[in-house]
Amino acid sequence: MTFDNQIEWIGGAITGSRVTMAGNVLIQGLTSLNTALTVTDKTTQESSTLRLKGVPLTNEGRYIFKDSELKTRGDQRSSFINNGIFLKTGKKAIIEVDFYNYNEMFTEGEYLTVEGKFVNNGRMTIQEGMLVLKEAFTQTRGSFVLKQNTEVQSWDKLEFNAGYLSGEGTIKSFFDPVEVDDVKIQIGEEDGDTGTLTIAGDYTESDATTHYIDINSHSEYDQLIVKKTGTYTKDGKAHFDGSYNIRLNKDFKDQLREGDRFEIVKFEDYTVGDGIELVNADLGKGLAFKAEFDPDSLDLVVVRTNNTAQQED
């Protein structure tokens, strides 16, 4: 069954073997979906509840989700598959089904709660407010971006296995550590941007993790903060094993002196695997960055080397 014109669904059930809506779709009221549904143009779900009965809903167009709920009807878990653009807006919204993002997803407004599992293989951007994850989150490619003053709360596993993690918000994981594997962590969205990314809970990186550390001045540089959640038992422990790629502002380079120190990671406690690697540590003129662990921080310290013959171009 295919609808190829403007559709306004104000309540009731959608039934059939498979339904495709190719025109603009407006979903209002309480609607039950008993068949797989694909929407291919602009869909607006506003101030409504859509119940899926063990079937997937696939977005191939632009889906606007405003002050609404996506819920499972019955015992079978349903899913939302986003191959287009998904925009959560308004104040509060709830997604009870499993959510798979393969393209672009943006959240605005107060908060979005996802009660099913969340798989991100596209670009996920927290523009404002809070994202609450009740089940496991996994990223196997793509990117996850937190704008300034945004927050992610996780009540289950939070695994970044590949792709990018960036932004200046807070990730709060109550029970499991935030696990980062073959991921590039770039706090500022663009090269040269600096900021602070906060992880409340425990943090674990692998030897495939790459941090990009932008340093623009003695007071303007990237920083990762790993701290206690303040509510539960996580104690802000960081496990280090990755590489740290230093991107130094060329106008600031000549101002560096032996003994200059930059706290690039702060934590409550830490462990180290096989060791960390510094990339672009050589500053020329017999100076270089060295990684030093203090009881509560990982610092980049400017030290003098034996390589005094090397000069800057």
C-alpha positions as CSV (number, residue, x, y, z in Angstrom):
1,M,0.0,0.0,0.0
2,T,1.5,3.3,-1.1
3,F,0.4,6.9,-0.3
4,D,2.1,9.4,-2.7
5,N,0.3,12.6,-1.6
6,Q,0.0,14.6,1.5
7,I,-1.1,12.4,4.5
8,E,-2.6,13.6,7.8
9,W,-3.0,10.7,10.2
10,I,-4.9,11.9,13.2
11,G,-5.3,8.5,15.0
12,G,-6.3,4.9,14.7
13,A,-4.4,1.9,13.2
14,I,-2.3,1.6,10.1
15,T,-2.6,-2.0,8.8
16,G,-1.4,-3.9,5.7
17,S,1.6,-6.0,4.6
18,R,3.8,-2.9,4.0
19,V,3.0,0.8,3.8
20,T,5.0,3.4,2.0
21,M,4.2,7.1,2.5
22,A,5.9,9.2,-0.2
23,G,4.1,12.5,0.4
24,N,4.3,14.8,3.4
25,V,3.0,13.0,6.5
26,L,1.6,14.5,9.7
27,I,1.0,12.1,12.6
28,Q,-1.2,13.4,15.4
29,G,-3.1,11.7,18.2
30,L,-2.7,8.1,19.3
31,T,-1.8,5.9,16.3
32,S,-1.0,2.2,16.2
33,L,1.2,0.7,13.5
34,N,0.7,-3.0,12.7
35,T,2.9,-3.1,9.5
36,A,6.3,-2.1,8.4
37,L,6.2,1.6,7.4
38,T,8.6,3.6,5.2
39,V,8.3,7.4,5.0
40,T,10.2,9.0,2.1
41,D,9.4,12.7,2.3
42,K,8.8,15.1,5.2
43,T,7.2,13.5,8.2
44,T,6.1,15.5,11.3
45,Q,5.1,13.7,14.5
46,E,3.8,16.4,16.8
47,S,2.3,16.0,20.3
48,S,1.4,12.4,19.6
49,T,2.1,8.8,20.5
50,L,2.9,6.3,17.7
51,R,2.8,2.6,18.9
52,L,4.7,0.0,16.8
53,K,3.6,-3.6,17.1
54,G,6.8,-5.5,16.5
55,V,7.4,-3.8,13.2
56,P,10.1,-1.3,11.9
57,L,9.5,2.3,11.0
58,T,12.0,3.5,8.4
59,N,12.7,7.1,7.6
60,E,14.1,7.9,4.2
61,G,13.3,11.6,4.2
62,R,13.1,14.3,7.0
63,Y,11.4,13.2,10.2
64,I,10.5,16.0,12.7
65,F,9.8,14.5,16.2
66,K,8.3,17.2,18.4
67,D,7.0,16.6,22.0
68,S,6.0,13.0,21.0
69,E,6.5,9.4,21.8
70,L,7.5,6.3,19.8
71,K,6.4,3.2,21.7
72,T,6.3,-0.5,21.5
73,R,2.8,-2.1,21.4
74,G,2.7,-5.7,22.8
75,D,5.6,-7.9,23.7
76,Q,7.7,-7.7,20.5
77,R,10.4,-5.0,20.5
78,S,10.1,-2.6,17.5
79,S,12.7,-0.4,15.8
80,F,13.1,2.9,14.1
81,I,15.6,3.0,11.2
82,N,16.9,6.4,10.2
83,N,18.3,6.6,6.7
84,G,17.5,10.2,6.3
85,I,17.4,13.2,8.7
86,F,15.8,12.9,12.1
87,L,15.3,16.1,14.1
88,K,14.0,15.9,17.7
89,T,12.6,19.3,18.7
90,G,10.3,20.8,21.3
91,K,10.6,20.1,25.0
92,K,10.4,16.4,25.9
93,A,10.3,13.3,23.8
94,I,10.5,9.5,24.4
95,I,11.7,6.7,22.1
96,E,10.9,3.4,23.6
97,V,11.9,1.3,20.5
98,D,15.4,0.3,19.3
99,F,16.9,3.2,17.3
100,Y,19.3,2.8,14.4
101,N,20.9,6.0,13.0
102,Y,22.6,5.5,9.6
103,N,22.6,9.1,8.4
104,E,21.9,12.3,10.4
105,M,20.2,12.9,13.8
106,F,19.9,16.1,15.7
107,T,18.4,16.8,19.1
108,E,17.1,20.2,20.3
109,G,14.9,21.2,23.3
110,E,15.0,20.0,26.9
111,Y,15.6,16.2,26.6
112,L,15.1,13.0,24.6
113,T,14.9,9.7,26.4
114,V,15.7,6.5,24.4
115,E,14.6,3.4,26.3
116,G,15.6,0.9,23.6
117,K,19.1,0.2,22.4
118,F,20.8,2.8,20.3
119,V,23.2,2.1,17.4
120,N,24.9,5.1,15.8
121,N,26.5,4.6,12.4
122,G,25.9,8.1,11.1
123,R,26.3,11.6,12.5
124,M,24.7,12.2,15.9
125,T,24.6,15.8,17.2
126,I,23.3,16.9,20.6
127,Q,22.5,20.5,19.7
128,E,21.0,21.4,23.1
129,G,19.5,19.8,26.2
130,M,20.0,16.2,27.4
131,L,20.0,12.8,25.8
132,V,19.1,10.0,28.3
133,L,20.0,6.4,27.2
134,K,18.3,3.6,29.2
135,E,19.9,0.7,27.3
136,A,23.2,0.1,25.6
137,F,24.7,2.6,23.1
138,T,27.1,1.5,20.4
139,Q,28.9,3.5,17.7
140,T,30.7,1.4,15.0
141,R,31.3,4.3,12.6
142,G,30.2,7.9,12.1
143,S,30.4,10.7,14.7
144,F,29.0,11.8,18.0
145,V,29.0,15.5,18.7
146,L,28.0,17.3,21.9
147,K,27.5,21.0,21.7
148,Q,28.5,23.2,24.6
149,N,26.4,22.7,27.8
150,T,24.7,19.6,26.5
151,E,24.6,16.3,28.5
152,V,24.3,12.6,27.8
153,Q,23.2,10.3,30.6
154,S,23.8,6.6,30.2
155,W,22.3,3.8,32.4
156,D,23.9,1.0,30.4
157,K,26.9,0.3,28.3
158,L,28.3,3.2,26.3
159,E,30.7,1.9,23.6
160,F,32.4,4.0,21.0
161,N,34.1,1.4,18.8
162,A,35.0,3.6,15.8
163,G,34.5,7.0,14.3
164,Y,34.7,10.3,16.0
165,L,33.7,11.7,19.4
166,S,33.8,15.5,19.8
167,G,32.2,18.4,21.5
168,E,32.2,20.3,24.8
169,G,29.4,18.7,26.7
170,T,29.2,16.1,29.5
171,I,28.8,12.4,29.2
172,K,27.6,10.8,32.5
173,S,27.7,7.1,32.8
174,F,26.3,5.7,36.0
175,F,27.2,2.0,36.0
176,D,29.6,1.1,33.1
177,P,32.7,2.8,32.0
178,V,32.7,4.9,28.8
179,E,34.6,2.6,26.5
180,V,36.5,4.1,23.6
181,D,38.3,1.9,21.0
182,D,39.3,2.8,17.4
183,V,38.0,6.4,17.9
184,K,39.3,9.8,17.1
185,I,38.6,12.2,20.0
186,Q,38.5,15.8,18.8
187,I,37.1,18.2,21.4
188,G,36.7,21.2,19.1
189,E,34.6,20.4,16.0
190,E,37.1,22.1,13.7
191,D,40.9,22.0,13.7
192,G,42.2,24.7,16.1
193,D,39.0,24.9,18.2
194,T,39.6,24.2,21.9
195,G,37.3,23.3,24.7
196,T,36.5,20.9,27.5
197,L,34.8,17.4,27.2
198,T,33.7,16.0,30.6
199,I,33.1,12.3,31.4
200,A,31.3,11.7,34.7
201,G,32.1,8.1,35.5
202,D,34.9,5.8,34.4
203,Y,36.8,6.1,31.1
204,T,38.7,3.4,29.2
205,E,40.6,3.9,26.0
206,S,42.5,1.3,23.9
207,D,45.8,1.5,22.0
208,A,43.8,2.4,18.9
209,T,42.3,5.6,20.4
210,T,43.6,8.9,19.0
211,H,43.2,12.2,20.8
212,Y,43.7,15.4,18.9
213,I,45.0,18.1,21.4
214,D,44.8,21.7,20.1
215,I,47.0,24.1,22.0
216,N,46.5,27.8,21.2
217,S,48.0,29.5,24.3
218,H,49.0,28.9,27.9
219,S,45.3,29.1,28.9
220,E,43.5,28.0,25.7
221,Y,43.9,24.3,25.0
222,D,41.8,21.1,24.9
223,Q,41.1,19.3,28.1
224,L,39.3,16.0,29.0
225,I,37.9,15.8,32.5
226,V,37.1,12.4,34.1
227,K,35.3,12.9,37.3
228,K,32.9,11.3,39.8
229,T,29.2,11.2,38.9
230,G,28.3,12.6,42.3
231,T,25.4,10.2,42.7
232,Y,26.5,6.6,42.2
233,T,29.7,4.6,42.8
234,K,31.8,5.5,39.8
235,D,35.0,7.2,40.9
236,G,36.3,9.0,37.9
237,K,39.1,6.5,37.0
238,A,40.8,6.8,33.6
239,H,42.6,4.1,31.8
240,F,45.2,5.3,29.3
241,D,46.6,3.4,26.3
242,G,46.1,5.6,23.2
243,S,48.0,8.2,21.2
244,Y,47.9,12.0,21.7
245,N,48.3,14.1,18.5
246,I,49.4,17.6,19.5
247,R,48.2,20.4,17.2
248,L,50.0,23.5,18.2
249,N,49.1,27.0,17.1
250,K,52.0,28.2,15.0
251,D,51.9,31.7,16.4
252,F,52.2,30.3,19.9
253,K,55.0,27.9,19.3
254,D,57.8,30.5,19.7
255,Q,56.4,31.5,23.2
256,L,56.9,28.0,24.7
257,R,59.6,27.7,27.3
258,E,61.1,24.8,29.2
259,G,58.8,23.9,32.1
260,D,55.6,25.1,30.5
261,R,52.8,22.7,31.5
262,F,49.4,21.8,30.1
263,E,46.9,19.7,32.0
264,I,45.2,17.9,29.1
265,V,43.4,15.2,31.2
266,K,42.2,15.5,34.7
267,F,40.9,12.5,36.7
268,E,40.4,11.1,40.2
269,D,42.5,8.0,39.6
270,Y,44.2,6.3,36.7
271,T,45.8,3.2,35.2
272,V,48.1,2.8,32.2
273,G,48.2,-0.1,29.7
274,D,51.2,-0.5,27.4
275,G,51.8,3.3,27.5
276,I,50.7,6.3,25.6
277,E,52.3,7.8,22.5
278,L,52.8,11.5,21.7
279,V,52.6,12.6,18.1
280,N,54.1,15.9,17.0
281,A,55.9,16.3,20.3
282,D,59.2,17.7,18.9
283,L,59.2,21.6,19.1
284,G,62.6,22.1,17.6
285,K,65.5,24.2,19.1
286,G,66.1,21.4,21.6
287,L,62.6,21.5,23.1
288,A,59.9,18.8,23.1
289,F,56.7,17.9,24.8
290,K,56.8,15.1,27.4
291,A,53.9,13.3,28.9
292,E,53.9,13.3,32.7
293,F,51.3,11.7,35.1
294,D,50.5,13.6,38.3
295,P,48.2,12.1,40.9
296,D,45.2,13.8,39.3
297,S,46.2,14.7,35.8
298,L,48.0,13.9,32.6
299,D,50.2,16.8,31.6
300,L,52.1,17.9,28.6
301,V,55.4,19.4,29.8
302,V,57.9,21.3,27.7
303,V,61.4,19.8,28.4
304,R,64.9,20.2,27.0
305,T,66.2,17.4,24.8
306,N,69.7,16.5,23.6
307,N,68.7,17.3,20.0
308,T,69.8,20.9,20.1
309,A,71.0,20.8,16.5
310,Q,67.5,20.6,15.1
311,Q,66.1,24.0,14.2
312,E,62.7,25.3,13.1
313,D,62.1,26.2,9.5
